[in-house]
Amino acid sequence: MWQTRSVQLSVRLPHDVASEAEEVQRTDPDSLSRMIEYGLTRRAVYHRLREDDGRSTDSMAGESAAGFAQT
């Protein structure tokens, strides 16, 4: 599916969340990896959609302004 590579991450979490993350990492590291992959993928998609929406809104705004200038 995708080519992958390992990445070392260091994050600061509240103590209770950090304890839970450590437990998941010990008991099911693949699950933790999938959770992080899911979150980062959602973030990437969100940012991509925001960029596309910004371009779409900018181009529509330019067309509206041009329309007003011509009338």
N, C-alpha and C positions, 0 to 999 in steps of 0.2 A: 504494500500500500504506500507507505512513506518511508523515506530513508530517515533513520533516527540517529541520534547521538546522545551521550550522557552529558548532563550539565549539573554542576554543583551549585546549590542554592543555599543562601543563608538568609533567613527571615526572622524578624522579631515579632513574636506573637504573645498575646496575654497568656499567663501561666497555664490556665485550664485548657486553652486551645492547644498550646504547645505540648502539654502532656498527652492530649488526645492524638495529636499528630505523631508524636514519638511512638505511641502505642500502635497506631495504624502502620507506621513504618516498620516496626518490629514484626507485627503479625501478618500484614498483607501489603508489602511494599508495592506490588503491582497496582493495588487499589489506589494507593496514594498517588502513584504516578498518573493513573487515569484521571483522578480528580484534578490534579494540576493541569494536565493536558486539556481537559474539558474547560477549565476556567480560562486558561490562556487562549484557547481557540475562540471561546465566546467573546473575549476581549478584542481579539483581532478582527472578528467579524463585525462587532459593534463599531470599532474605529473605521473599518472599511466602509460600512454603511453610512456613517456620519460624514466621511469624506465625500462619498458619492452624493449624499443629500445636500451637502454644502455647495458642491459644484452645480447641482440641479437648481437649487434655490438662487445661486448667484446668476446663473444664465437666465433664469426666468425673470429675475429682478432687472437685469439689463434689458431684456426684451420689453418689459413694461415701461421702463424709463424711456426707451427709444420710442415706444408708442406714444407716450405723452409729449415727447419733444416734437413729434411730427404733426400733432393735431392742432 
